[in-house]
Amino acid sequence: MKKTFTLFSLLLVSLVLNAQNVNIPDAIFKNALLKYHNIDTNNDKEIQITEAENYTGGFNITSLGIKSVSGIEAFKNITFLACQVNLIPSMDLSQNKKLTYISCYNNRLVSLTLPQTTSLTSLEASTNLITTLDLSFVPNLRTLRVDLNYLTALDISQNHLLETLDCNNNQLIALNSSPNSALKMLSCFTNQLPALNVAHFPALQFLNCGVNNLTALDLTANTNLYSLSCTQNQLTNLNVDTNVLLEYLDFRNNFIEAITVTQLPMLTTLACSQNKMKALDVSQNTKLTLLVCEDNSLTKLNMKNTNNHNVTYYDSRNNPDLTCIMVDNADFSTANWLNKDNTANFSEDCLYMNVTQETAAKLKLFPNPVKQKFTVQLNGEITAIEIYAQSGQLVKKGNSKTVDISSLPKGIYHVKVKTPTGTHSKNIIKE
């Protein structure tokens, strides 16, 4: 009887002791925790609940092949968790309310439950399989990286301190936000967003919203913006009048017909290929070092900005109606900028740039088109008539109102008519 009681007592003690141990099913995870000498303080190769609760550090358990972090809920006082590059399919951190930093990218996460806490400031959960994520309980979050997941919606309306948001390469059709004066970086490219309200983010400095379904983009409130990429959308208009700090501007693959960039003195990179623009003036952009504007409908391009010698890349190909490109030095551009159509020439004075509706209305040339001779009609005395090729070269000069250009090749020529009171200009077509 006494022996039986003793055995029962030992069994009961064993059960009680086991009940006090944290259940950690994943052996790799458990072994990783046991290597932290200040966790298993009694060196029994187990982790008691009290030992888990007394631990106030963090876990760096990356690239170990861990498949589960079950048992982490017992570590209520850990402050950071780095478990990236493992095989974890789900993670419940609802009990870890003192976490300030979570890094769990490159796992197999389908489900991620965050704690209700004001401590968490950084979450990096990129490259997983997450479809939904509740951020409403972490109001002090400052950095959020959830790119390369399967999110269809993201609500950051409760995260007013968020400074960095990277949610590109998801399936987002909605990004819900509220006014946030802290957000400086927003990267949401390669989603399915039909609209994006960036007026909520007046401090925004970097925006990449390319490869979405945007039909409009209002940047009026974003006066601190220095980098903008909105490629491959459905934009027909882009106004950057208030974004005077812009250094990088990329709006390739849209349907934009015109843009004004002369008010952007800091601009170094302009990429506007595959749009519908007819004219582009970068004459005031004296820091410009890269311009790609191929596949448009350009007829006018003014690159004369005193900084051509610092340009590292230039491309204006596939603009068949662009015959003259105004530059600082025609010889330099001809020798160094090879990416242009054969029909286009560099010139230091593409005179068509100076044709205005007012002068064109006063001056008449007929017939136009012309095969041999044309007549100049303009009230008042004419002191000189000069004819320029599209390259800017002077090809004929005189003062007779009847001008014979039968010897000139077919093409478009610029006629400059000088009078005592000023100069008038108009183009004429030689057939």
Phi, psi and omega in degrees: 000314180295321180295319179296319179297320179296316179297319179297321180295318179296319179296320180295318178299318180298317179296320180295317180296317179295324180295336180276350179278146175284129179280111180237092187296326183279113184297324181294316178298315182296315179298323179296321180289325181293341179285344174281106188297334181268015172261299180278078188288338179261004174055040179260011179065017174231164178240111177283160180301320180294322178296320179296317182289333181281345183282125185243010179270215180223178180241128170244095188233054185272149171055048181245351184084021180293134180251348179205142173246026176301135186109344181293339180298339180285339182270074189290343186247012177292148185251341175212153180221119175240102184231029182292159178058059172228201184235033188280123181271337180207155183208122179250109182249022186297337181266355185261071192277359177256006178297133174252338186216129177231126175234110184225028182290161180057054171236204176237034186296124170257328182232132176222115179254123182265156178283157172273102189203154173261001183278325188292122180242344183217130177226121177239104185231034182292160173057063175222201182237028186287132179254333177220150181209121181265114181253006187292340183262006180235070188292341184262014179299132180247330179232127179225119177235109181229030179291159179059054172230201182234034179291135175256342177210150179217127182247113178245022184292342179260000186254072188286349180258003183299128181252327183229126178228119176239106182229027181290162179056054169237206176233037186295130169247355179209134172235101185272129183217170173224171182308130182218111183271005183257333187297123181246334182230123178228118177237110183227029183288158181059066172222203180231033185291124176275343181206155180211119180262098178262003175295339178289348189239075184293340181270001186303130179247329183231127179223122172235106181237027181292162177057059173225200180241033183290134174253348179209152179211110182263112183251013186304320185277352188263065185285351178263003185294129175241347178221126181224125172230120179226040183294157173051056170238203180236035183286135174251349181212144177215115181252117180242027183300325183267356186262060190287353179266001183302129174251329183233125181223118183226111178229039179299156175059056172227202181232033185282132183263335181202150176208146177251123181236004183295344180269012183248082186290341183267356188297125177247332184230127177228115179240112186225028181295158174055056171232203182233030185287143179253337180215148179213125182240111177243027184292340180260358183267080190282359176250006184295127178237350178218129176222121172235118184222026181292163177059052171236202176236038186296136168242344180223133177215115180251105179255010185280093186227013179072006183237015184301330183291346179259002181289126181264337178208139181216137177207118178231025182293162178061042168235079190298338181266003178269109184254336181224132180240118183280128185222175179289314183218112185298320181295317180298313182294321179298322183282332189247336182253094187267347184273074177215165176288151179295336180279353181258143178234152174270139180213152177273357181205077174283101192294339179298342179296336186262001180288126178241160179298326182294310181291325180295326180290326181282327185261132176234136176237127180212146356287159179209105014290162183227149177255323182231291184241147172226161183247139177263125177243115180201130181294140177098180182285138176252122181267333179196148174234124181238139181241129184240141170287167180295340177285349183098358182281134175286120184248345179199146181213142179186192177222006178279141180288347174254121188241128180261116178240025182299334182277351182274146177295162176297147179153189179257130180236155180251124182256122179247119182250119183259139178228169178299338184257355181159188182236138180238145186226149176196152178267151176223147183255125177263121179267000000 
